[in-house]
Amino acid sequence: MPEPSSHRRRTAVQFLVLAALTAAFVAQAAAALRPHVPLLLASTAVSLAVEGVLYRWQPGMLSLFAKSHADVTVRHVLRDLLLVVGLLRLGGQDRETQYAPLVAGLLAFYVLHCAIQAVSVLVRRTRTLPVVTRNVDASALRLSPAPPALLRRPGHRLLVFGLPATAGLTATAVTDDPRYAAAGVALALLLTFVGLGALLLRLLPGRRPADEQAVLDWFDAWLAEYRPTVGLYFSGGPSSAYQANMWLGPLAGLGGRPVIILRERFMVPRIAATDVPVVCLPKVSTLMRLEQSTLQVLIHPSNSGKTSQVLRIPTIKHTFVNHGESDKLSSCNPYAKAYDEVWVAGPAARERYALAEVGVEDKDVVEVGRPQLDAVRPYAGPPTGAYTTVLYAPTWEGWDGNPGNTSVITAGENLVRALLADPGVRLLYKPHPLTGSVDPRAGAADRRIRELIRAANRERSAPRSAPSAELARRTEELDRLTTAAFRAGADQVERMLVQSAPEPGRAAAVARATAAWEEAYWASLPEGEHHIVADVRPELYACFNVADLLISDVSSVISDFLASEKPYAVANTSGLTEEAFRAAFPTVAAATVLTPDAAGVPALLESVRHAEKDGLAGARAQLKQRLLGPAEPTSQERFAAAVRALCAAARDHRTRTARRVTAELPGQRRDTPAEAGAGAPGAGPA
């Protein structure tokens, strides 16, 4: 969230743009009525320039103009109308007859503009399919590249197509030669005719994608052929995709025929690289078609308003896995009782649900560990190099305004200063993606922390190496495997065409490329340089593997970090005493508790560097088992076993339901009236 000064600055810029556009129109009107050619020319040029600024740098203001019934069409008509008024006022009485054909041509242009807009809407509707896919061969749907973006955007289209007419009218006002206006209007008409024709071709039966019913029939056939058994169901906002992405690896590791079910179209490109088929079903009616599929289990990493819609499908078993486990209240949400089962990492979460009394029965809780953590490397002892790598990964401020949620606001700068003051520390700062989204103080503190780190790097005399050629090569390779190349104007249909069925072996290639990239990434950083980890890469778990110490808040980050059994610390910004803080949050049991003033940081670093001073190693091993469960079998194996068991329960439920329906409910009569008359008496329903 921007700081108040930034908000004021943005408001001031918007006011200046609005004032400039208003002044340009007022000046143009005055110049047309007077008439005054230089002022008419200057005001028209300023008006067009401000339009360009709006579309290039202030797109948010366009909706404000539209709500005020002053959209681009109104503004463009007004601009050209004032030019025509100026032309008529410049000459004698006969000019009205002379310029009548030009006015007629201008009116025809605007009529065609309305027509092209209507056709573009029709084209967009034909290309808005009820099902959006990735990693699925959808060539049978007659997918094609999108029309040029210029033909789909009314504001840009009118500015470009109408510019010749406006320029011609302006040139005529300066030269008093109507041929310029005639040429400009003619060119504008030609451009509009060509654009309209190009769009009309898109509506021909053989040129447009399959219609809604054909797409639904194709989807049913794909389900019947692919025969999915387990799926990941996800719905959420644009910034929540990480919650689903953390379960892609475990889902793919199941083998078989998994599928990812999404509800929002914008979420499809936000799902990370995977070979698992991705299917987006925006409408509830389309979602309900899953009831007739072979899908047996849906895994839910988050709760959302649209979750209740899929829970209505009785043929599918549903399990809640959450996107992370912590001592926060959100980790035992009462909504969890809506699922058939709740899968947790270890005994601590089971106890948490029992203590919370939110309606989740103990028999429905299954411990599966955290499959994502199988790749986290175990503790190998104190740091042996010149630097101790400290990962500071605070959580965000949350929705409830609890001051204990994040340490960024009250303790973050103190912690970072204390760490930077130690010459033997290399700091990795990885803030939560949502930091500052609720409380602007968190966003402001985050920016100050980043500046502290940049300043420390400027003062540190570590030699700067040249950009890593190896990292550049590995980045290019990983991008090629994980990032689809789209045209700037590609729409969802074109993206479906490009992101068809993946090449065999791509998943294994991505895993190898990711490991190679991470190795090159860490090797490319100058020794001892502090680093802000704000991009998608490297992932949090990759940071775990290079860190010697974690400092965080009460969140799933500390639970996950315990997979390594490395030392960790938790900032206590709750206002509770340390004793009460430990009692309230069991995940803190094996942590060093830091106060907001960061006074304990030097002693913490000593305990990390010297094993004999680390009195919490045994407690971490015990807490790891409580939070994450046993090391054997692995989390992925336990996760797969839980999937198999719930799939079996779903199949048993379907069998019992089918028997009950056959035995208790009358079926649809499929015989003809003649056959019915020949049947045995009493054969019909009672």
C-alpha positions in Angstrom: 0.0 0.0 0.0 1.5 3.4 -1.0 2.5 5.9 1.6 0.2 9.0 2.1 2.8 11.2 0.3 2.8 8.9 -2.7 -1.0 8.9 -2.7 -1.1 12.7 -2.6 1.4 12.9 -5.4 -0.7 10.5 -7.6 -3.8 12.5 -6.8 -2.0 15.8 -7.8 -0.9 14.3 -11.1 -4.4 13.1 -11.9 -5.8 16.6 -11.0 -3.2 18.2 -13.4 -4.2 15.8 -16.2 -7.9 16.5 -15.7 -7.2 20.3 -15.5 -5.1 20.2 -18.7 -7.7 18.2 -20.6 -10.5 20.5 -19.4 -8.5 23.7 -20.2 -7.7 22.3 -23.7 -11.4 21.8 -24.5 -12.4 25.2 -23.1 -9.7 26.8 -25.2 -10.7 24.8 -28.2 -14.3 26.0 -27.8 -13.3 29.6 -27.4 -11.0 29.4 -30.4 -13.7 27.8 -32.5 -16.4 30.4 -31.6 -14.1 33.4 -31.9 -12.5 32.0 -34.3 -8.8 32.0 -33.6 -6.7 29.6 -35.7 -3.4 29.4 -33.6 -5.4 28.8 -30.4 -7.5 26.2 -32.1 -4.4 24.4 -33.4 -2.6 24.6 -30.0 -5.6 23.5 -28.0 -6.4 20.6 -30.3 -2.7 19.4 -30.1 -2.8 19.6 -26.3 -6.0 17.7 -26.1 -4.6 14.9 -28.2 -1.4 14.8 -26.2 -3.3 14.6 -22.9 -5.3 11.7 -24.4 -2.0 9.9 -25.1 -0.9 10.6 -21.5 -4.2 9.1 -20.2 -3.8 5.8 -22.1 -0.1 5.5 -21.5 0.4 6.6 -17.9 -3.0 7.2 -16.3 -5.3 4.3 -17.4 -7.1 4.4 -14.1 -8.6 7.8 -15.0 -10.4 6.3 -18.0 -12.9 4.5 -15.9 -13.6 7.8 -14.0 -14.3 9.6 -17.3 -16.5 6.7 -18.4 -18.5 6.9 -15.2 -19.0 10.6 -15.8 -20.3 9.9 -19.3 -17.3 11.5 -20.8 -15.6 8.5 -22.4 -13.2 8.5 -25.3 -16.0 8.6 -27.9 -17.7 11.7 -26.4 -14.3 13.4 -26.1 -13.3 12.6 -29.6 -16.7 13.7 -31.1 -16.5 16.9 -29.1 -13.0 17.6 -30.4 -13.9 17.1 -34.0 -17.2 19.0 -33.6 -15.3 22.0 -32.3 -13.0 21.8 -35.3 -16.0 21.8 -37.6 -17.5 24.8 -35.8 -14.2 26.6 -36.2 -14.1 25.9 -39.9 -17.6 27.1 -40.4 -16.9 30.3 -38.4 -13.7 31.1 -40.4 -15.4 31.8 -43.7 -18.6 33.1 -45.3 -22.1 31.8 -45.6 -21.3 29.4 -48.4 -19.0 27.3 -46.3 -21.9 25.3 -44.8 -22.6 23.9 -48.2 -18.9 23.4 -49.0 -18.2 21.4 -45.9 -21.5 19.4 -45.8 -19.8 16.4 -47.5 -17.0 16.5 -44.9 -19.5 16.5 -42.0 -21.4 13.6 -43.6 -18.1 11.7 -44.0 -17.3 12.4 -40.4 -20.7 11.2 -39.2 -20.3 8.0 -41.3 -16.9 7.5 -39.6 -18.5 7.6 -36.2 -21.3 5.3 -37.3 -18.7 2.8 -38.5 -16.9 3.2 -35.2 -20.0 2.1 -33.4 -20.4 -0.8 -35.8 -16.8 -2.0 -35.3 -17.3 -1.7 -31.5 -20.4 -3.9 -31.7 -18.7 -6.5 -33.9 -15.6 -6.5 -31.6 -17.9 -7.3 -28.7 -19.4 -10.2 -30.7 -15.9 -11.5 -31.5 -14.9 -11.3 -27.9 -18.0 -13.2 -26.9 -17.2 -16.0 -29.4 -13.7 -16.2 -27.9 -14.8 -16.3 -24.3 -15.1 -20.0 -23.8 -16.9 -21.7 -20.8 -13.7 -23.7 -20.2 -10.1 -22.4 -20.2 -7.3 -24.9 -20.2 -3.5 -25.3 -19.9 -1.5 -28.5 -20.7 -4.5 -29.9 -22.6 -4.7 -30.5 -26.4 -7.7 -28.3 -27.3 -7.1 -28.1 -31.0 -10.5 -29.6 -31.7 -12.1 -26.3 -30.6 -10.8 -24.4 -33.7 -8.6 -22.2 -31.6 -6.9 -19.3 -33.4 -4.7 -16.3 -32.7 -6.5 -13.3 -31.3 -7.4 -10.3 -33.4 -5.0 -7.4 -33.2 -5.2 -5.6 -29.9 -6.0 -2.3 -31.7 -9.3 -3.8 -33.0 -10.3 -4.9 -29.5 -9.6 -1.7 -27.6 -12.2 1.0 -28.3 -10.1 3.9 -26.9 -6.9 3.1 -28.7 -8.8 2.2 -31.9 -10.8 5.5 -32.0 -7.6 7.5 -31.3 -5.7 5.8 -34.1 -8.5 5.5 -36.7 -9.8 9.0 -35.9 -6.5 10.8 -35.9 -6.3 11.3 -39.7 -9.7 13.0 -39.6 -8.8 15.2 -36.7 -5.4 16.1 -38.3 -7.1 16.8 -41.6 -9.7 19.1 -40.1 -6.9 20.9 -38.2 -4.8 21.3 -41.3 -7.8 22.7 -43.2 -8.3 25.2 -40.3 -4.8 26.4 -40.8 -4.6 26.4 -44.6 -8.3 27.0 -45.5 -7.9 24.1 -48.0 -10.7 21.5 -47.6 -8.7 18.9 -49.4 -6.8 18.1 -46.2 -10.0 17.5 -44.3 -11.4 15.4 -47.1 -8.2 13.3 -47.3 -8.2 12.8 -43.5 -11.8 11.8 -43.3 -11.4 9.4 -46.3 -8.4 7.8 -44.6 -10.3 7.4 -41.3 -13.2 5.8 -43.2 -10.8 3.4 -45.0 -9.1 2.3 -41.8 -12.4 1.7 -40.1 -13.7 -0.3 -43.1 -10.6 -2.5 -43.1 -10.9 -3.1 -39.4 -14.6 -3.8 -39.6 -14.0 -6.3 -42.4 -11.2 -8.0 -40.5 -13.5 -8.5 -37.5 -16.5 -9.6 -39.6 -14.3 -12.4 -41.0 -13.8 -13.6 -37.5 -17.5 -14.3 -37.2 -17.7 -16.7 -40.1 -18.6 -20.2 -39.0 -15.2 -21.7 -39.9 -13.2 -18.8 -38.4 -14.6 -18.6 -34.9 -14.0 -21.1 -32.1 -16.5 -23.8 -31.2 -19.7 -22.5 -29.5 -20.5 -23.0 -25.9 -22.3 -26.3 -26.3 -19.6 -27.7 -28.5 -16.9 -26.7 -25.9 -18.9 -28.4 -23.1 -19.3 -31.6 -25.2 -15.6 -31.5 -25.8 -14.9 -31.0 -22.1 -17.1 -34.0 -21.2 -15.3 -36.1 -23.8 -11.9 -35.0 -22.4 -12.9 -35.9 -18.9 -14.1 -39.4 -20.1 -10.8 -39.9 -22.0 -8.4 -38.5 -19.4 -10.3 -40.1 -16.4 -8.9 -37.9 -13.6 -8.9 -39.4 -10.1 -7.5 -36.6 -7.9 -7.5 -32.8 -8.3 -6.4 -29.6 -6.7 -9.2 -27.1 -6.4 -8.3 -23.4 -6.0 -10.1 -20.1 -6.0 -8.7 -16.8 -4.8 -7.4 -13.4 -5.6 -4.5 -12.5 -7.9 -1.9 -12.4 -5.1 -2.9 -15.8 -3.6 -1.6 -18.0 -6.4 1.3 -19.0 -4.2 -1.1 -21.0 -2.0 -1.9 -23.3 -4.9 1.7 -23.3 -6.4 3.2 -24.8 -3.2 1.1 -28.0 -3.8 1.9 -28.5 -7.5 4.9 -30.6 -6.8 3.2 -33.0 -4.3 0.2 -33.3 -6.7 2.4 -34.1 -9.7 4.4 -36.6 -7.5 1.2 -38.7 -7.0 1.5 -40.0 -10.6 -1.7 -41.2 -12.1 -4.1 -38.7 -13.6 -4.2 -35.5 -11.5 -5.9 -32.3 -12.6 -6.0 -28.7 -11.3 -9.4 -27.1 -11.1 -9.6 -23.2 -11.1 -12.5 -20.9 -10.9 -11.1 -17.5 -12.0 -9.8 -16.9 -15.6 -7.0 -14.6 -14.4 -5.6 -17.4 -12.2 -4.7 -19.7 -15.2 -1.5 -17.9 -16.1 -0.6 -17.4 -12.4 -0.3 -21.1 -11.8 3.4 -22.0 -11.9 5.0 -24.3 -14.5 3.5 -27.8 -14.2 2.7 -30.7 -16.5 -0.6 -31.4 -14.7 -3.6 -30.4 -16.8 -5.1 -27.1 -15.7 -8.9 -26.5 -16.2 -10.7 -23.3 -15.3 -14.5 -23.6 -14.9 -15.8 -20.1 -14.1 -19.5 -21.0 -14.1 -21.2 -23.2 -11.5 -23.2 -25.0 -14.1 -19.9 -26.1 -15.8 -18.4 -27.0 -12.5 -21.2 -29.4 -11.8 -20.2 -31.5 -14.8 -17.5 -32.9 -12.6 -20.2 -34.9 -10.8 -20.4 -37.3 -13.8 -16.6 -37.6 -14.1 -14.2 -40.1 -12.6 -12.8 -37.5 -10.3 -12.8 -39.0 -6.8 -10.9 -36.5 -4.5 -10.4 -32.8 -4.5 -7.6 -31.2 -2.5 -8.2 -27.7 -1.1 -5.2 -25.5 -0.1 -7.4 -22.6 0.9 -11.0 -21.6 1.7 -12.9 -19.2 -0.5 -16.5 -18.2 -1.2 -16.5 -20.5 -4.2 -15.4 -23.5 -2.3 -19.0 -24.1 -1.1 -20.1 -24.5 -4.7 -17.8 -27.5 -5.4 -18.6 -29.1 -2.0 -22.1 -29.7 -3.3 -20.8 -32.4 -5.6 -21.6 -35.6 -3.6 -19.6 -38.0 -5.8 -16.3 -36.3 -4.8 -14.5 -36.5 -1.5 -13.0 -33.2 -0.3 -10.0 -32.7 1.9 -8.5 -29.4 3.3 -4.7 -29.3 3.3 -4.2 -25.5 3.9 -1.3 -23.6 2.4 0.7 -23.6 5.6 0.3 -24.5 9.3 1.0 -22.2 12.2 -0.5 -21.2 15.6 -2.6 -18.6 14.0 -6.4 -18.9 14.4 -6.7 -19.2 10.6 -4.9 -22.5 10.8 -8.0 -24.0 12.5 -10.8 -22.2 10.7 -14.4 -23.4 11.5 -14.9 -23.8 7.7 -12.7 -26.9 7.8 -15.6 -28.9 9.2 -17.3 -28.7 5.7 -14.7 -31.1 4.3 -14.7 -34.8 4.5 -11.2 -34.8 5.9 -8.6 -32.3 7.1 -5.0 -33.2 6.3 -2.4 -31.8 8.7 1.3 -32.1 9.0 1.7 -33.7 12.4 0.3 -34.2 15.9 0.5 -30.6 16.9 -2.1 -29.6 14.3 -4.4 -32.4 15.4 -4.2 -31.1 18.9 -4.8 -27.5 17.6 -8.1 -28.5 16.0 -9.2 -30.4 19.2 -8.5 -27.4 21.4 -10.1 -25.0 19.0 -13.5 -26.8 19.1 -14.5 -25.7 15.7 -16.4 -28.8 14.8 -13.7 -30.9 13.2 -13.8 -34.4 14.6 -10.6 -36.1 15.4 -11.4 -39.1 13.2 -11.5 -36.8 10.2 -8.0 -35.4 10.8 -5.2 -37.2 8.9 -1.5 -36.6 9.4 0.4 -36.4 6.1 3.4 -34.3 6.9 4.5 -31.5 4.5 5.5 -33.0 1.2 7.0 -29.7 0.0 9.6 -30.0 2.6 11.2 -33.3 1.5 13.8 -31.3 -0.4 14.8 -29.2 2.6 18.3 -30.1 3.6 19.0 -31.1 7.2 21.1 -29.3 9.7 24.8 -29.9 9.2 26.2 -28.0 12.2 27.4 -24.4 12.7 28.5 -22.3 9.8 32.0 -22.9 8.7 32.5 -20.1 6.3 33.4 -16.4 6.9 29.7 -15.4 7.1 26.6 -16.5 9.0 23.7 -16.4 6.7 20.5 -15.2 8.4 17.2 -15.3 6.7 14.7 -12.7 8.0 11.3 -13.8 6.6 8.5 -11.9 8.4 4.9 -12.6 7.7 2.3 -9.9 6.7 0.0 -7.9 8.9 -3.1 -10.1 8.4 -6.7 -9.0 8.2 -7.5 -8.8 11.9 -5.1 -5.9 12.8 -3.4 -8.0 15.5 -0.1 -6.2 16.3 1.5 -9.6 16.9 1.0 -10.8 13.4 4.1 -9.2 11.8 7.3 -7.9 13.3 8.0 -5.6 10.3 6.2 -2.6 11.8 7.6 -2.5 15.4 10.7 -4.7 15.3 11.8 -5.1 11.7 14.1 -2.2 11.5 15.7 -2.9 14.9 16.3 -6.5 13.9 17.8 -5.6 10.6 20.1 -2.9 12.2 21.3 -5.4 14.8 22.1 -8.0 12.2 23.8 -5.6 9.8 25.9 -4.3 12.8 27.6 -7.8 12.9 30.4 -7.9 10.3 30.1 -11.7 10.1 26.4 -11.7 9.0 25.1 -12.1 5.5 21.4 -11.1 5.6 18.7 -12.5 3.3 15.5 -10.5 3.6 12.4 -12.1 2.2 9.2 -10.2 3.1 5.7 -11.8 2.6 4.2 -10.9 -0.8 1.2 -9.2 1.0 3.2 -7.0 3.2 1.6 -3.5 3.3 -1.6 -4.6 1.6 -3.6 -3.9 4.7 -1.6 -1.6 7.0 0.4 1.1 5.2 2.8 1.2 8.1 4.0 -2.3 7.2 4.6 -1.2 3.6 6.5 1.9 4.8 8.7 -0.2 7.2 9.4 -2.7 4.5 10.7 0.1 2.2 12.9 1.4 5.0 14.3 -2.0 5.7 15.2 -2.4 2.1 17.0 0.9 2.1 19.0 -0.1 5.2 20.1 -3.3 3.4 21.1 -1.3 0.3 23.1 1.2 2.4 24.9 -1.6 4.2 25.9 -3.2 0.9 27.3 0.2 -0.3 29.5 0.4 2.8 30.6 -3.2 2.7 33.9 -3.5 0.8 33.2 -7.0 -0.7 34.4 -7.0 -4.3 31.7 -6.9 -7.0 32.0 -9.5 -9.6 30.9 -9.2 -13.2 27.3 -10.4 -14.1 27.3 -14.2 -14.0 27.3 -15.7 -17.5 26.4 -19.1 -16.0 23.4 -17.6 -14.2 22.2 -15.8 -17.4 22.5 -19.1 -19.2 20.6 -21.0 -16.5 17.9 -18.3 -16.3 17.4 -18.5 -20.1 17.1 -22.3 -20.0 14.6 -22.2 -17.1 12.5 -19.5 -18.6 12.4 -21.4 -21.9 11.0 -24.5 -20.0 8.6 -22.7 -17.7 7.5 -19.5 -19.5 5.2 -19.7 -22.5 6.0 -17.0 -25.1 2.8 -15.0 -26.0 2.2 -12.1 -28.3 1.5 -8.9 -26.5 -2.1 -9.0 -27.8 -2.8 -12.7 -27.0 -6.1 -13.5 -25.4 -7.1 -16.6 -23.4 -8.0 -18.6 -26.6 -4.6 -17.9 -28.1 -2.9 -18.9 -24.8 -4.9 -22.1 -24.8 -3.6 -22.7 -28.3 0.0 -22.0 -27.3 -0.1 -23.9 -24.0 -1.3 -27.2 -25.4 -0.2 -30.6 -24.1 3.4 -30.4 -22.7 6.3 -32.3 -24.3 7.1 -35.6 -22.6 9.7 -35.3 -19.9 9.3 -31.5 -19.4 8.6 -31.9 -15.7 11.9 -33.7 -15.1 13.7 -31.1 -17.2 12.2 -28.3 -15.2 13.4 -29.9 -11.9 16.9 -30.3 -13.2 17.0 -26.7 -14.6 15.6 -25.3 -11.3 18.3 -27.0 -9.3 21.0 -25.8 -11.7 19.6 -22.3 -11.6 19.6 -22.2 -7.8 23.2 -23.3 -7.6 24.2 -20.7 -10.2 22.1 -18.0 -8.4 23.7 -18.4 -5.0 27.2 -18.7 -6.6 26.7 -15.4 -8.4 26.2 -13.4 -5.3 29.3 -11.7 -3.9 30.5 -13.3 -0.7 29.0 -11.5 2.3 26.6 -9.3 0.3 23.2 -8.9 1.9 20.3 -9.7 -0.4 16.6 -8.8 -0.7 14.7 -11.8 -2.1 11.6 -10.3 -3.6 11.2 -12.2 -6.8 9.5 -15.5 -7.5 12.9 -17.1 -7.6 14.5 -18.3 -5.5 11.7 -20.0 -3.6 11.5 -19.8 0.2 12.7 -23.4 0.6 15.8 -22.7 -1.5 16.5 -19.9 1.0 16.1 -22.4 3.8 18.9 -24.5 2.4 21.5 -21.7 2.4 20.5 -20.1 5.7 22.1 -20.9 9.0 19.4 -19.1 11.0 15.8 -18.0 10.5 14.2 -15.0 12.2 10.5 -14.8 11.6 7.0 -14.4 13.2 4.4 -16.8 14.3 3.6 -18.3 10.9 3.9 -21.4 8.8 7.5 -20.3 7.8 8.9 -21.4 11.2 7.0 -24.8 11.0 8.4 -25.4 7.6 11.9 -24.3 8.6 11.9 -26.9 11.4 12.2 -29.6 8.7 15.9 -28.6 8.7 16.3 -28.6 12.5 18.4 -25.4 12.1 18.2 -22.7 14.8 15.4 -20.2 14.5 14.1 -17.2 16.4 10.7 -15.6 16.7 10.0 -11.9 17.2 7.6 -11.3 20.1 5.6 -8.2 19.1 2.4 -9.4 20.7 2.8 -7.5 24.0 2.8 -10.8 25.9 5.6 -11.9 28.3 7.9 -14.5 26.9 6.4 -17.1 29.2 2.9 -16.3 28.0 4.1 -16.0 24.4 5.6 -19.5 24.5 2.4 -20.9 26.1 0.2 -19.3 23.5 2.2 -20.4 20.5 3.5 -24.0 20.7 5.6 -23.5 17.5 7.8 -21.2 19.6 8.8 -23.9 22.0 12.2 -24.5 20.4 12.9 -20.9 19.3 14.9 -18.0 20.7 12.3 -15.3 21.5 13.4 -11.8 20.5 12.0 -8.6 21.9 11.1 -5.7 19.5 14.4 -3.9 20.5 16.4 -6.8 19.1 18.6 -6.8 22.2 19.0 -10.6 22.0 20.5 -10.7 18.5 24.2 -10.8 19.5 23.7 -13.8 21.9 21.5 -15.5 19.3 24.3 -15.3 16.7 26.8 -16.7 19.2 24.6 -19.7 19.8 24.4 -20.3 16.1 28.1 -20.1 15.5 29.1 -22.3 18.5 27.3 -25.6 18.9 28.1 -25.9 22.6 26.1 -22.7 23.2 23.0 -24.0 21.3 20.8 -25.3 24.0 17.7 -25.8 21.8 18.9 -28.5 19.4 17.2 -31.3 21.2 14.0 -29.2 21.5 14.0 -28.5 17.8 14.2 -32.2 17.0 11.3 -33.0 19.3 9.2 -30.1 18.0 9.9 -31.1 14.4 8.3 -34.4 15.0 5.3 -32.8 16.8 4.8 -30.3 14.0 5.7 -32.3 10.9 5.4 -36.0 11.9 8.0 -38.8 11.6 10.8 -38.7 9.0 9.8 -42.2 7.8 7.8 -42.8 5.7 8.4 -39.5 3.8 5.7 -36.9 3.7 5.2 -37.5 0.0 4.6 -41.2 0.7 2.1 -40.4 3.5 0.4 -37.8 1.3 0.0 -40.4 -1.5 -1.3 -43.0 1.0 -3.9 -40.5 2.2 -5.0 -39.8 -1.4 -5.4 -43.5 -2.1 -7.4 -44.1 1.1 -9.8 -41.1 0.4 -10.1 -42.2 -3.3 -11.2 -45.7 -2.0 -13.7 -44.1 0.3 -15.1 -42.1 -2.6 -15.5 -45.2 -4.7 -17.2 -47.1 -1.8 -19.5 -44.1 -1.4 -20.4 -44.1 -5.0 -21.1 -47.9 -4.9 -23.3 -47.6 -1.9 -25.2 -44.7 -3.4 -25.8 -46.5 -6.6 -27.1 -49.5 -4.8 -29.4 -47.4 -2.6 -30.7 -45.5 -5.6 -31.4 -48.7 -7.5 -33.1 -50.3 -4.6 -35.1 -47.4 -3.2 -35.8 -45.0 -6.0 -37.8 -45.7 -9.2 -35.8 -45.3 -12.3 -36.7 -43.5 -15.5 -38.9 -45.6 -17.7 -37.2 -46.1 -21.1 -39.8 -48.4 -22.7 -42.4 -47.1 -25.2 -46.1 -46.9 -24.4 -46.8 -50.0 -26.5 -44.1 -52.0 -24.6 -45.5 -50.7 -21.3 -48.9 -52.1 -22.1 -47.4 -55.5 -22.6 -45.6 -55.6 -19.3 -46.5 -57.5 -16.2 -49.2 -55.9 -14.0 -47.7 -54.0 -11.1 -44.4 -53.6 -12.8 -44.6 -49.8 -12.7 -43.9 -47.6 -9.7 -46.2 -47.8 -6.7 
